[in-house]
Amino acid sequence: MFYGLGADGTVGANKNTIKIIGSETDNYAQGYFVYDSKKSGSITTSHLRFGKEKILNPYLLSKADFIACHNPSFLEKI
């Protein structure tokens, strides 16, 4: 799960990561993105899933093995 700031490149980088892992490895990959496309500077959340088993349904993650926060001020807000 990645928390970013609108227009900081986090969502774009995560979309590229999903494409690379899905096409260049034996893992299945899925990205689910939550962001306000109209506001630069708002919070973006990228829910990325990878694994050897097929991913059947998209959903928001309720817990994650890895969390990245690209803006230190989010640590107190989220």
Secondary structure by P-SEA (a helix, b strand, c coil): cbbbccccaaaaaaaaaaaaaaccccbbbbbbbbccccccccbbbbbbbbccccccbbbbbccccbbbbccccccccc
